[in-house]
Amino acid sequence: MKTGILGGTFDPVHLGHLILAQEIKEKLGLDRVIFVPAYRAPHKGKNGLLPARHRLKMLKLAVRGNPFFRVSDIELRRRGISYTIDTVNAFGRRYPGDELFFIAGSDLVPDLKTWKGYRSLLKAVTFVVAGRPGYPAPGKMVPGVTSLRIRTVDISAAEIRTRRKNGLQVRYFLPEAVYRYIVTNRLYI
């Protein structure tokens, strides 16, 4: 099986994440894409991160009904800083024989060499980078990284949080179920 791993804080998950996953699934012929919310990303501060239970619930709502998308809480259960290499190694043990693809936006690649175990990571998975508006073309950044030009939507979780805080509409940035969850639970205000 070909398994894609899409990690992130997903604070909140939005249509850009889902389009990224679907486009890469189709281009690479992946059998499934597993979304992995980070407990705490090593290159991001902990300040203001929504509690894990909300981020996990929103992810589950976002992928509900898609038989090719799954959500794993492996990093949330592990707690502490979420290092990609630890997650990839765990998936390698859990899915022996699967070909693993780690999916990332081009915004993450300039710092890839600072990631814990990045050389081992490049050996353990096919590292797939999708272009993101405002960032360099992914193929020119790091040897050993597969880059894809895919359809993207210029949405960021930070923009969604800021818009909510400022009383602006975010409905069309998010899956409907995620939007309702955010409004019902009065998140990001």
Secondary structure in CASP SS format (residue, H / E / C, confidence):
PFRMAT SS
TARGET T0000
AUTHOR 0000-0000-0000
METHOD secondary structure of the structure
MODEL  1
M C 1.00
K E 1.00
T E 1.00
G E 1.00
I E 1.00
L E 1.00
G E 1.00
G E 1.00
T C 1.00
F C 1.00
D C 1.00
P C 1.00
V C 1.00
H C 1.00
L H 1.00
G H 1.00
H H 1.00
L H 1.00
I H 1.00
L H 1.00
A H 1.00
Q H 1.00
E H 1.00
I H 1.00
K H 1.00
E H 1.00
K H 1.00
L H 1.00
G C 1.00
L C 1.00
D C 1.00
R E 1.00
V E 1.00
I E 1.00
F E 1.00
V E 1.00
P E 1.00
A C 1.00
Y C 1.00
R C 1.00
A C 1.00
P C 1.00
H C 1.00
K C 1.00
G C 1.00
K C 1.00
N C 1.00
G C 1.00
L C 1.00
L C 1.00
P C 1.00
A H 1.00
R H 1.00
H H 1.00
R H 1.00
L H 1.00
K H 1.00
M H 1.00
L H 1.00
K H 1.00
L H 1.00
A H 1.00
V H 1.00
R C 1.00
G C 1.00
N C 1.00
P C 1.00
F C 1.00
F E 1.00
R E 1.00
V E 1.00
S C 1.00
D C 1.00
I H 1.00
E H 1.00
L H 1.00
R H 1.00
R H 1.00
R C 1.00
G C 1.00
I C 1.00
S C 1.00
Y C 1.00
T H 1.00
I H 1.00
D H 1.00
T H 1.00
V H 1.00
N H 1.00
A H 1.00
F H 1.00
G H 1.00
R H 1.00
R H 1.00
Y C 1.00
P C 1.00
G C 1.00
D C 1.00
E E 1.00
L E 1.00
F E 1.00
F E 1.00
I E 1.00
A E 1.00
G E 1.00
S C 1.00
D C 1.00
L C 1.00
V H 1.00
P H 1.00
D H 1.00
L H 1.00
K H 1.00
T H 1.00
W C 1.00
K C 1.00
G C 1.00
Y H 1.00
R H 1.00
S H 1.00
L H 1.00
L H 1.00
K H 1.00
A H 1.00
V C 1.00
T E 1.00
F E 1.00
V E 1.00
V E 1.00
A E 1.00
G C 1.00
R C 1.00
P C 1.00
G C 1.00
Y C 1.00
P C 1.00
A C 1.00
P H 1.00
G H 1.00
K H 1.00
M C 1.00
V C 1.00
P C 1.00
G C 1.00
V E 1.00
T E 1.00
S E 1.00
L E 1.00
R C 1.00
I C 1.00
R C 1.00
T C 1.00
V C 1.00
D C 1.00
I C 1.00
S C 1.00
A H 1.00
A H 1.00
E H 1.00
I H 1.00
R H 1.00
T H 1.00
R H 1.00
R H 1.00
K H 1.00
N C 1.00
G C 1.00
L C 1.00
Q C 1.00
V C 1.00
R H 1.00
Y H 1.00
F H 1.00
L C 1.00
P C 1.00
E H 1.00
A H 1.00
V H 1.00
Y H 1.00
R H 1.00
Y H 1.00
I H 1.00
V H 1.00
T H 1.00
N C 1.00
R C 1.00
L C 1.00
Y C 1.00
I C 1.00
END
